[in-house]
Amino acid sequence: MSTAVRRHLWKSQRFRINFYRWLVTVLLLGGAVIILSPVWWMIGTSLKSMQEIYRYPPTVVPETFHWDNYIKAWQAAPFTRYLMNTVFLTVIGVLTNVTSNSFIAYGFSKIRFPGRNVMFAVVLGTMMIPGFVTLIPQYVLFARLGWINTYLPLLVPGLFGNAFFIFLIRQFFLTIPNELIEAAKIDGANHFYIWSRLMLPLIKPALITVGIMAFNGKWNDFLGPLLYLNSEEKYTLQIGLTIFRGTVQTQWHYLMAASVIALVPVILIFFIFQRYFIEGINVQSGTTG
C-alpha cells in the first residue's frame, strides 16, 4: 500500500472520528437544552412581574429583574418553619433509609438462612405494586394507630426498608468476598459488628446513592404531608408552595420564586456527591453469597 493511500485512509478515519465526536456533542447539548429549559423558564418566571408573565408573546428573558419576588415569597407564609420541618423529616428519613436498608441487604447477601431467596424475591415483588394501591390501607392503619397529624406516618415506614434500596445495596455486598466475614467471625466478631464496622465502609458509594435518593424523595414529598398533616405548624415546603395557588388567580412569580428556593438544596446535594452517585448507580452484578 502506497504512502498516499495510507495517508488518505488515515485522514478519512480521523475525519469520521471527529465527525462522530461533534455529532455526539451537538446531540448532548441539544438534550441538555431541552432538559434545562423548564428550569430556566421557572427561574425567569420567578423574576418577572405578573403583568409580564401574562404578556403574549411571552418573554424568555425578563425585561426587568424583580429580585424582591424571592423576599416577598418567603415572607408570604412561615416558610422558615416549613423549611425546618422539611429538614427534620429529610434528615431522619435519610438516616433511617440508609441504616435499615443496608442492614436488611446485609442479611440477604451474607447470612444464609432457609427461604432467603424466596423472601428476597417477595421483597423485589413489592416493587410491582403501585403505591396508590396501598395508600388507603396505610391511611386506615395510621388513623387507627392515632398517628394522623404527626410525623410518624412519614418516618416509620422508612425503618422497614425499600425494595429498590435493598436490591441496590445487596448488589454491592455481593462484590465483597465472604472470606472477610469468615476472618472476622474467627476473631470473635458478630454480624452486627461486621455490618457496622467492616461492611459499611466498603460500600460508601452505594450508601451515598441511597442517601441522595432518599433525600430527594423526602424533600420533594407532597402527597405524604398532604394526607397526614393537618396543622399548619407541621407543614413542609412542598405543602407551603400551595398557598400561592388560589381559586381565582395563581401568583406565579411568587410560586416560582419559592420553588427555586426549594430546588437549590437538591441541586447542591447532587453536585456535591455526584461522583459517589455515579459509582453507586454502576452496580456490579457479583455472585450470590
N, C-alpha and C positions, 0 to 999 in steps of 0.2 A: 504494500500500500504506500503510495507516494506521500510526501510531506504535505502537499497541497490538499490532498483528500483528508488526511488526518486532521489538518488544521480546520478544514470546513466542518468535519464531524464534531470537533471539539467546540467550535463556535455555535453550531446548531444545538448541541446538548446544553451548553451554557445558556443559550437563549431560552430553551424550554424550561430550564430550572428557574431562571429569573422571571419568566412569564408566570409560572405556577406560583412563585412566591408573591408576585404582585397581585395575582388573582385572589389568592388566599387573604392577603392583606386588605384588599378592597372589600371582599365579602365580609370579613370580620368587622371592618369599620362600618359597613352598611348595617350589619346586625347590631352593632353597639349603638348606632344612632337610633335605630328602631326601638331597641330596648330602653334606652335612656330618654327618649322623647317624652313619655308620660311624666318622668321625674322632672324634666326641665319645664314642662307645662305646669306642674304643680308649684314649682318654685316661682315661675313667672307670675302665676295667678296670685300667689301669696304677696307679691309686691305691687299689685295693681289696685286701683280703686274700683268700687262697684260699677261706676259708670263705664270704665274701660273694659271691665270683664264682659259686660253685656253689649259691647260695641261690635258691629259687624261691618266689614270682615274683622275677625279677631287679630289682635297684635301679638306677634311671637315674643317680642321684647317689650317690656313695659315702657311707656313713654315717660312716666315719672315713677321713680322707685319710692314706694311708701314703706320704709323700714319700720315705721311705727306700727304697722299691722301686727308685727310679732309681739310687741309690748301690749297692745290693746287686746290681742287674742289671749295672751297669757293672763291678763287681768280680768277677762270676762267671766271667769269662773275660778274656783280654788284649785288651779292646776298644780300648784306646788304640793298640795295634799294628794291630788291624784298621782303625781309623779312618785311621791314617797310610797304610796300604796302599790304602785306598779313595780317599783324597785324591790320592795319587800317580797311580793309574790314571785318575781322573777328570780331573785337570789335563792330563795328557799326552793323554788321549782327546779332550778339548775342543780343545786346540791343534792336534792332527793333523787332526781333522774340519773345523775352520774353515779351516785352511790348504789342505788338499788339495782339499776340495770347492769352495772359492772359485776355486782355480787351474784346476780342471777346468771349472767353469762358465764361467770367462772364455774358455777355449778354444772351448767350444761356442757361445758367444754373439758373440764379437768377432773370431775368427780364421776366415777362410774356407779350407777345405781339402776335397779330394774325399771324398765319403762322410760329411760331417759330420752331415747329418740322419739318415742311416741308422744311424750309430753312436749318435747320441743316442736314437733310437727303441729300439735294443738296450738301452741303459742303462736307459731307462724300463721296458722289458720285464722287466728283472730284478726289478722290484717285484712282478711277478705270481708269482714263485717263492717258496713258503713257506720260511721259514728252516729248518724241520725237514728239508726235502728235502736241503739241502746240509750238514746237521750231521755226518753220518757221513763223507762225503768230506773235509770240513775236518779232522775229528779225525784221520783216517788220514794226511792230508798233514802236519799239525803233528807227529804222532807220528814219522813218518819223518824229519822235519827235526830231531828231538830237542828240540822246544820244550815238551814236556809238563812240568808243574810249573815253568813260567816265565811271565812276564807277556807274552811275545811274542805268543801267540795272541790276547790281549786287546787288544793295541795295534797290531800291524802291519796288520790289515785296515782300520783307520781311515785308513791312508795312501793307500788306493786308492779312496776316495770312497764316498759313499752316494747311491743314485739319487734319493731324495726331496730330500736336501740340495742336490744338484747342480741339480735342477729348480727348487727354490726360489730359489737364488742366481742362476741363469741368468735367471729372470724379472725380477729386479731389474737385472741387467746390461743387459737389452734395453731398459729405460727410459732408459738413458744414451745421449745422442746419439753417433753414430760420429764426428762432427766433432771431438770432444775427443781421440779416439785419433789421428785424422789429423794434428791440430795437434801432438800430442806426437811423432809419428813425424817430422814435418818438423823438429822441434827436436833430432832425433837419439836419442830415447828408444826402447829396445827393449821387447818385450812384457812382460818380467819387471818392468821399471821401471814401465811403465804400470799393470800389475796391482797392484803393491805400493804405489806412491806416489799414483797417480791414481784408480784404481777402488775400492780397498778403503775409503777414507774416505767414498765416496759411497754405499756400501751398508751402512752401520753397522747399521741395524735388522735387515737380513737376517742379518748375521754374528752379532749378538746372539741372534737367534731360533735359528739353528743351534747356537750355543753352549749355550743353555738346553736344547734338545732333547738334545744330546749329553751334557750334564751329567746330565740326568735318566736317560738310558739307561745311562750308565756307573755312576752312583751306585747305581742300583737293579738292576744286572745281577746275577742269581743263577745262571743256567744256565751262563754262560761260566766264572766262577771254579769252579763245582761240577765242571765237566768237566775243566778243565786244571790246577787247583791241587790238590796232594796234601799239601803241607807246611802245618802249622798256622800257622807264622810268616808265610806268604804269604796267609792268608785275608783276605777283605774283611768288611765289616759284615754284608752280607746272608747270607754263609755263617755268620758268628758267631751270628746270631739262631737258628740251628737247634739250638744246644746246649740251649735251654730246652725242646725237644720230645723227650720220652723215649718209650720203648716202652710204658710203663705209664701215666705221667701227664705232662701238659704244664704247666709253670709259667707260666700265662697272665699273671699280674701282672708277672712279670719280662720275659716276651716282649713284652708291650705297652709296657712302660716303655722297653725298648731300641729298639722300633720307633718310638716317639715321638721319641727322640733322633735316630734315623737319618732321620726325616722332616723335622726342623727345617731343615737346610740347604737342602733342596729348596724349602720354602715361602719361605725368606728370599730365595733366588736369584730366584724368580718375582716376588715383590713388589718387589724392588729394580729389576729390569729389565722390569717389567710393561709400561711404555709402549712400549719398543722391541719387545717381543714382539708386542704387538697390531699395531704398524706393520709388523712383518716378516711376519705372517700375511696382512695385507691386500696380497696380491701384485697388482701391476698387470700386465696381460697384455703390454703393449708390442708391438713389432713385431720381426720377425726381423731380426737384423743381417746 
